[in-house]
C-alpha cells in the first residue's frame, strides 16, 4: 500500500513499510487506514 502526503508543499509517496521513517505521517492517517495497517501486519506475522 502506498500513501501520498504533502511534505513541505511537495507530494511524497510513502510505502506502508516506510511510514516509520517519516515522523507524523502515521499519526496523520485516518483511523480506518491505521486499522488496515494493523490487520495487514497481524496477517503477515501469521505466515
N, C-alpha and C positions, 0 to 999 in steps of 0.2 A: 504494500500500500504506500502511495506517495501523497504527501500533503503539501500544499502550497501556502507559504506565508509571505507577508510583506515585511522584509527586514531592511531597515534604513531606506525605505522607499523603493526597494527593488524586490521583484518576485524571486522567491527562493524555493525550489522543490527539495523537500526533505523526506527521505525514506523513513518508514516506521522504525526501522532498526537504528537509525541515526538521530532520533529525536533527543536523546540524552546529550548529544554534543552541542545542542543549541538551547541555552538556558531560557526558560519561559515559554518555549514553543509547546511543550507537552501540557503545561498548565493552561494555555490559551485554547486548547481543544475543547469542543463541547463534550458533555458527559457521555453522550452516545458513542462518540469516537473513542473515548477512553475505555468504555466498556468493551468495545470491539477489540481494541488492542489487548486488553487483559484476557479476553476469550482466546484470541489468537496465540498469546504466549502460553496460556494454560494448555491449549491443544498441542502446541509444539513440544511442551515438556513431557507429554504422554508418549511421544514417539520413541 
